[in-house]
Amino acid sequence: MVKYILKYDKVPANPPLVFAERKLEEAKGSTEITSIGGGSTIDVGKYIAWKLKIPHTAVPTTAGTGSEVTKFAVLTDRGKRVSLEDNELIPDNYILNASNIVNLSPKQTASTGLDALSQGIESFWSPKANDESRHWARLAIRFASKNLLDSYLNPKSELLRMRMLQAANYSGRAINITKTSVCHAISYPLTYHYNIPHGIACAATLPFFMDYFGFNIINWFQVRKLIRLLDIEIKQEIDIDLVAREAMESERIKNTPYKITKELILQTLANLLPNDGGHPTSGAHQVPGMAEGLSEAGTSVNNNRVANGQSTEGI
C-alpha cells in the first residue's frame, strides 16, 4: 500500500487545473490518497483519486464546503471556473476532527461558516430540492446559524468547532442533491476579481435573496446581523456591471424559484448590506415549503470526532 498525502499548505486557493495535473503526476503509483485541508485541497484530492481510480479519505480542516461528501470538484483554467461533477468524485471516507480547525483565524472561521450557511439556504429554495435535501439543509441551517458566532467568539471550543464541521457536512449533503444557487453565482466573480473570500462573497447577497424569495426558516435580518457581528462586510468598491454580467453566465443563476435578471443582480449589488431601516427589497415571493420549521434538526453533539462510518442522525 502506497498512500499519497496531500496537505493544505501545498495547495493554493482556487487551484488551477495545471496544478492538479502536476499533483496527479506526483501521485502516480499510489494505491490510496488522503487529502487534509479545506475545499480546495479536498477537490484536488478528488481529482487525483478520480483519475487514478484509488480510494480517497478526506480530512477537512475548515468548516464550510462539505466537500468531503459531494460529487463536485472545482478547479480553475486560465481564470475560468471549471466544475467537475461525478459520483465517483465523492471521497470513500472522511474524518471530522474538531482539533483540526481550532486554529482557524477569525476571518477563516467567519467565511467558511457563512459558506455552510449559504449552501444550506440556497439548497432549500432550489427547484431541485426534495425531502432528503431539505432534511440536510435544515440541519445545516440550524447548526450554522446557532453555532457560527459562538465558534467565532470561542475558537478553542472543540464542541462548537465540531458543530460547525457538521453544519458544513450537512450543507454538502444538501447541495450534492440540489447544487447551489444565485448567491454562489454572484460570489464567483466577487472572489475572482476582488479576492473576497468565498463564504463572505456568498453571504453578501444572502439576506437580499432570502427576503426576495420569502425564505423564513430563519429571518433575513438575523443573517444580516450575523454578518455584521462577524465584521466581514464588503466595503471595497466593485464593478457591479462586471459582476452581474459574469454571474448571469453561471448555470447556478437558473437554480432559483423565480427567474433572476441582470437588473435584479445590479439592484442587489448596489444595495449590499443595506441600513437597518428596512427590507433589502420589496415584493418578496413565498417559496413553497419555506414555512416549515427546523424540528427535524438536532441540537447537540457529544463527541469531537466523527468518521463517516458513524451515524450523526441523532444529534
N, C-alpha and C positions, 0 to 999 in steps of 0.2 A: 504494500500500500504506500503510495506516494501522495502526500497531502500538499496542496498548494495553498498558502495562506496569503490573503490579500487584505492589507490593513489601510485604514482611512488616511494615515499620514503619507501614503504613497499614491493617493488618488485625488485629482483636482475636482473642484466643484464643476458641475455640468460637463462631465468627461467627454472629450472628443472620441469619435469612432476610431480614429487612428491610434489613440491611447489604448483603447480596449483591445485593438488588434495586436498592439505591442505586448500587452499583458497576456493575451492569448498565446502568443509565441512562447513567452516565458513559461507558461503553464503546461505546454505540451509534454506528454509523458506522465502527467499526474493522473492519479486514479480518483481523486476527490478534491474538493475545494472548500475552504472556509473563508467567508468574507466577514470582516469585522469593521463596521463603520456605519455611516449614515446611508441615505438612499443612493447617493452616487456610487459609493463603494459596493454596496449590495447589487446595484444594477450592473456594474462591470463584472462582478462575480457571476451574476446570472448569465451574462453574455458568454463568458468563458465556459461555464458549465453546459450551457445550451449547445455551443459549438463543439465541445469535446464529448458531450453526452456522458458526463460524470456527475456523481452526487454532489449536492451543494448544501452546505449548512450556513445559514445567515445569522449573524450576531449583531443586532442593531446597537449603535452607540449614540443614537439620537432618538427622540420620541416624536416622530412626525409623519413619515411617509407610509409606514406599514408595508414597506417594500418586501419584507420577509414573507408576505403571504399573497403577493399579487403576481399576475401574469404579464406585467409590463416591465420594460427596461427602457430608460430614457438616456439617450446619448446625444451628442451634437455632431454636426458635419458642416464645416465651413460656415459656422454661425447659425445654422438652422437646427431646430429640434428634430431629432429622429426618435420616434416612439415605436418600439418593438412590442408585439403582443403575441403570446403563445402560451398555452397552458404548461408547456414544457419549461418555461422560464421560472415557474414557481419553485422556490427552493424546496429541497426534500425535507429539510429540518430547519428549525430555528430555535434560538435560545434568547429569552428575555431576561436580562440580569440588570437590576437597578443600579448596582455598583458601577456599571459601565457608563452611566450618564450623570452621576452626581457632580462631576466636574465640568459639566457644560456651562458656558458663560451665560449670563442673564439674557443676552440678545439671542443666543442659540436656543435657549430654553423657550423664550417667547415665540421665536419664528417657527420652530419645529412644532410646538404645541398648537399654534394657530393653524398650521398646515393640517394637523389631525382634525381639528375642529371644522375647518373649511371642507375637508373631504367628507366628513360625516354629514354636514348640512347640504352640500351640493349633491351628494348621493341621494339624500332623502327626497329632494324635489325633482330628481331626474325622471323623465318619462319611462326610463327603463327599470325603475325601482319595482321591486316585488316584496313579498313578505319577508324573505330571508335578508335581502339587502337592507330593508328598513329596520329589521331587528338589530343588525350590526351597526347601522347608522345611529340608532337611538343610544346604543351603548357608547359609541364613540363620542357623541354629543354630550351625553351625561358625564362621562368620565373627564372629558377635556374641560367642559365648562365649570365643573365643580372643583377641579384639582389644578388647573394650569396656574392660576395666580398664586395659590398656596405653594406650589412647586417652585415657582419663580422666587418667592419670598423666603422659602426654606429649602435651598438647593441640596442640602446634605441629607434630607429625609428620604430614605430609600423607599418608604411606604408610598410617599407622594410621587416619587420618580417611577415606581412600579405602576401606579395608576395611569401615569401619562404614557408609559410604554404600552399599556393595554389599550388606552384610547387610540393610539396610533395603529395598533394591530387591528382593532375593530374597524377603524376607518378604512384600512387597507382591504379588509374583507368586504366592506360595503362597496367600495369603488371597483373592486375586482369584478363585480356584477354590473355596475352601472356606468363606470368611468366618472370623471369629474365634469365640471360644468363651466359656466360663464366666468366665474371668479378666477379659475385657473387659466382660462383662455386669455384673460386680461393680464394675468400675472406674468406670463412668459415674456412679453416684450418689456415689462417693467424690470424684470430680473436681468434680461439680456442687455438692454441698452443703458440701464441706470444702476446696475449692480445692487438692486434692492433684494434682500434675502427672500427666498421663495415664499415662505409662510407669511411673511409680512406683506408681500405683494398680493397674495391671495386674500388675506383678511382685509385689506384696504377697501375693497368694494363689497365685502360680505354684508355689512349692515344694510347697504342700499338695496341689494337684491333680495335679502331676507324680507324687507318691507315691501318691495315691489311684487314679490311672489306670494305675499301674505303668509310667510313662514312664521308659525307661532308656537313651536315646541319650546323654544326659548325666544325671548324678545330681542329684536334687532338692537334695541337700546342697551341691553345687557352686554351684547358683544362689543358695541362701540365703547362702552365704559371700560370693558376689559382691555381693549386695545390701548386706551389712554392710560390706564393704570400700569400697563406693561411698558409704557413710554417708548412706543415704536411707531408713532405716526409718521407718515411720509410727508416731509416738509420741503423737499427739494423741488425745483421746477422740472416739469416734464412736458414733452411734446405730445399733447393728448391726441392730436390727429394721427400721429405715427403709431401710438399705442393702440388706438381704436382700429386703425386700418389693419394692423397685424393681428389683433385679437379676432377680427372678423374672418381671418383666413384659417383659424383653428377649427377643427371639427368639434371641439368642446362647446363652441358657441351655439351649436344646434341641440345640445343635450339639456334643454330647458323646457319648462312647462309652456312658455309662450315665446314667440319669435323675438329675437333680440336684433335691434338695428344699430347701425353705427352711431346714429344720432343719440340713442339711449346711452351707449357707452360713453360718448362725449359728455353727456349730461352727468353721468356717474363720475367720470374723472374730474370734471370741472367742480364737483361738489364733494370731493373726497373728505370723509370725516367731517360733516357739517357741524355747525354750532348746536348746542343743546336745545335750541329753541323749538325745533320741530322735527318732523319726519324727514328721512332722506329724500323721499319722493312722495307724490300723491297718487291716488288712483290705484292702490295696491290690489293685486289679484289674490284670490284664495286658491291654493292648490289642494286638491282632494287628498285627504289623509293627514294633512298637516296639523289638524286639531287633536290628533291622537297624542296621548301623553307618553311619558317615558317609563311607564310602570314595568316594562319588561327589563329595564336596565338594572344591573346590580349596583351596589353602593359601597362595597368594601373588598379589600383583598387581605389575605392573611400571610402571604409569603412574598419574597422579593426576587424570586427566580421562577420563570415559567418556561418549560420546553413544550413544543407542540404535541408531544405525546401525552400531555396532561390537560385535563379539562379545566376551562376557566368559566364554564357556563354558570356556575352557581354563585359567582362573586357579586 
